[in-house]
């Protein structure tokens, strides 16, 4: 199954960079001969969807805002659990389900919703200009990497030692 891993976020906005940093670590830990592609994306909406064209499965790693006392938790779910929102006025800001629906309506070959999986790390400091993660979010990176490798069906035991 042609697979893409996307690290989503902005590495100059503190914890919003966790998706990018985790994707970089996943790339480092993947076997050299792995057919899995890993990229970094800093925008959502239609542009994010366009990166998914031609793939059968996509794993998105991203920060998910939460109160400070809940930062550093890892959640895994698929895109079918994301609601479409009605507050978008521009396709540049389209939520993921809407962007995927538009792409399909235009004939783009995109993965099914249950094959778009999200590894979300709860974070609170996502608007502060800083190139460092907070300690709680930084500490969640090994678990996020392990979650990605489980979704990729790569035995976690083969990478757990390297992610710690």
N, C-alpha and C positions, 0 to 999 in steps of 0.2 A: 504494500500500500504506500503510494507516494506521500511522504510526510514532511511537513514544515513545522518547525518550532519558531514561534515569534516571541521575542522579548519586547514587551510594550512598556513605554514609559519615557520619562525625561530624567536623565542622570544628573541634571543640575538642580532638580527640585527635591532634594533629600530622598525620602522614602519612595517617591514616585519612580525612582530609578531601579527599584528592586527587580522588576521584570527584565530590564536590560542586563543588570549584573548577574542575575540567575541564568539567563540565556547564555551569557559568556562562559559561565562556569560549566553549564551543560555541554557547550561546544568543546571545552577543554577535556571533558571526561568521556566524550563519545569516542569509540574506536575510530582510528584513522580511516578505515575502509567503510565506515557507516554511510549509507545512502541518505540519511536524514539531513535536511538542510536547516540551518539555524540563522535567523536574521534578527535585526533590531529595527523597530519601528517606533516613531514618536508621535504618530497621529492615528486617530481612529476613523470611523465613518467609511466613506467610499474608498479612501486611499488604503485603509487597512484591508478592506474586502478585496481590492485589486491585487494585493500581495498573495491572496489565497487562491487565485485562479489557477487551475491546472493541478491542484493538490487534492488527494482523496481524504486526507486527515490533516488537521491543524491543531497544534497545542499552543495556546496563548498564555504567556506568563505575565501577570500584571499585578499592580497594587490595587487593593480594594479598601476604600476609606472605612475607618472604624474609630470609635473613641480610643483615646490614648491607652486606657487600661486593657484594651483588646488587641493591641498591635502585636504582630508577630505570629499570628495563627495562619495556617495553610488550609485552604478550602479547594476542593476539586469538584467541578461540575461541567456539564456540557451546555452549549449555547441554546439548546431548547428550553433551558430554565431561565433565560433572560427575557424580560418583557420588552416589547416594542414601546417606545415612548411617543407621546403626541406633542411634546413641547419643542420639537426640532423644526426650525424654519429654513434650514439649509442642508443640502446633501453633504456638505463638508462636516457637519456635526451629527450625521445620522448615527443612531445607535447600531450595534452590530446586527441584530436580527433584521432591521430595516435595510441596512446596507447589503446583507446577503440576499434578501428577498428581491431588491432592485437588481442586483447582479444576475440572479437567476432569471428574472423577467427579461433581462437584456440578452440572455443566452450564454452567460459566462458559466464555464464548468467549475463548480464550487463543491466543496464537501457538504454532505448532508449535515443538518444541525447537530445530530448526535455524534458526528465525527469532528466537530469543532469543540475541543475541550479546553477548559480554562483552569489554570492553576493560579489561584488568587491568594496573595499574601496580605493580610490586614495591615494597614498602615494609617498613621494619623498625621504625620508631618509630610504632606504631599504638595504643599504650596510654598515652603520655605526655600529660598535660594541657598543651597548647600550641596556639595558633591559627596557628602558622606551619608550613609544610612544611620538611623538611630540604632542603638544596641539591640532592642527587641526585634526589629525587622532584620538586621544583620544576622542575628542568631537563628532566624527562620530559614535562611537560605539553604542549609543542608537538607532540611525536610522538604523544601520546595523542589530541589534537585531530585531527591528520591522520588517524589510524586511524579515528576516528569518522566523519569526512567521507568517507573511502574506503568505509566500510560503507554510508553514506547515498547513495553514487554521486554525490557532489558532487565535481567535479574538485579534487584536492588543490592543484593550482596556483593555483586561485582563492582559497584561504585560507592557503596556506603562508606567504606574506609577512606576513600579519596574525598568524599564530600564533607567529612568531619573536620 
